Amino acid sequence: MVDILLTHSYHLYFDRKQARKMQPYPPLGTLYAAALLRQHGISVALFDSMLEEPEQGISAALRRHRPRIVAVYEDNFNFLSKMCLTRMREVAFGLAEASKAVGALTLVNGSDATDRLEEYLRRGFDFALLGEAEWSLLELAQSLLGAGGGTDPEAIKGLAFFDKRTDRVVRTPARPLMRNLDALPFPARDLVDMERYRRAWQEAHGYFSLNIVASRGCPYRCNWCAKPIYGNSFHLRSAESVAEEMRELKQVYGAEHLWFADDIFALKSQWAMDLAEAVERRDAALPFKVQSRVDLMTPPTVGALARAGCAEMWMGVESGAQKILNAMDKGTRVEQVGPARELLREHSIRACYFLQFGYPGEAWKDVQKTIALVRRTQPDDIGVSVSYPLPGTEFYDRVREQLGEKTNWTDSEDLSIMFQGPYTNEFYRALRDALHTEVDTWRAGAGREADAAGESAVARERSSDVRELWARVAALEKTCRNSNPTLLPVLQCSDAVT
């Protein structure tokens, strides 16, 4: 019997796109919470739903561990958890139902639970943990378990629950964010079936990758970016602590690659240089991927990242039209993309772009500018999405009256425009397919010996597919236009900034 069974709601095989990619990672946020609880004498177990079927798995875990408390503590570092997918919401409700059936108290923390607080509480959760929740979870666990003279739940910061007398949701005062992240123990990775992850990675990719975070939050204010956990704050671990964890992942767990799941990486150039030095002293370097911004790609930063092992940089390029970047409050310039891409190429770091189509005010000429930017700068990979309004953002507030019954994607491949976008879903899915296929054609041709025509056989074979896909995009551009698309006020009054 354990005090707390920790779990999360994301299941890879309920997400078509991610199941094809087969890049599963342990639930890092859940493991941080487990480590802190255990450090304070609370016994814990983990049901990891990433690769195990949730309904059967939770039933078996409840029988095996007989927990007093079940905490559905989402991995708030994983972008898939932040997407608030409806299929995973159903999993969360199922986890609560199974736990209540055996008499366990139920807790939940995550972006979706924050956005839909009352719904989660009515669907079986006794408490919701709001914001950065490790310490709230610890204090609540001590209270519920009667350990160490625990505090009354109403006096614990960062909680929400129903007042049974009034049937209203009670929120306690917000908990201040942690400033000293080094005070937390490393995630409790020993709770994970690491061999299952290793097999999945080796069979799909030929190497084993693990996840790590160096920071929490992002101080930039892109108006479509939801931040229900950390807000606009940014707190950073010491370079020494991060390098030591990298060493552990390499030497103890046998990782051959790392994903830094930070919202923003290398915000401070000096920190990147300190990390490189700390990694080199420990012989802890592994190839890793991160995400950052084009305006942070300076020679000192990129050079330091290369020394530390950076192999792949995902940048939020979003659009090739400056007026769209301005409307997003992105704070970057289109002309910064090319130099950032070239600097990364010089250091043998793959340069990859996040692209976002369908933002209010985006016209066909703006889409064409984004396509032209991609062709001109030739990134190593791209990720294509459409504007996705999530609660708590300025963008959501602007379009919320247009949202119907569907307010969240089902899975990460959904790609639905849920407001009155410039075009319908069919157009954006065709655009995604065409642009992805064209970029894939460049990658397929790279490194292959050219034939007599000066073109690789694979690339030549795909070129006809690319032409057909772009012809479909051109046709749909005329037939899929929204007759009444959402326009932002700044774009209605002036088209001077292009």
Secondary structure, DSSP 8 states (H G I E B T S, - for coil): --SEEEE----GGG-HHHHHHT-----HHHHHHHHHHHHTT--EEEE-TTTS-HHHHHHHHHHHH--SEEEEE--TTSHHHHT--HHHHHHHHHHHHHHHHTT-EEEEESHHHHHTHHHHHHTT-SEEE-SS-HHHHHHHHHHHHT-SS---GGGSTTEEEEETTTTEEEE-------S-GGGS----GGGS-HHHHHHHHHHHHSS-EEEE-SEEE-----TT---TTTTT-EEE--HHHHHHHHHHHHHTS--SEEEE--SS---SHHHHHHHHHHHHHHT----EEEEE-GGG--HHHHHHHHHHTEEEEEEEEE-S-HHHHHHTT----GGGHHHHHHHHHHTT-EEEEEEEE--TT--HHHHHHHHHHHHHH--SEEEEEE----TTSHHHHHHGGG--S--S-SSTT-----S--SB-HHHHHHHHHHHHHHHHHHHHHTTS---TTSS-HHHHHHHHHHHHHHHHHHHHHHHSB-SS----HHHHH-----
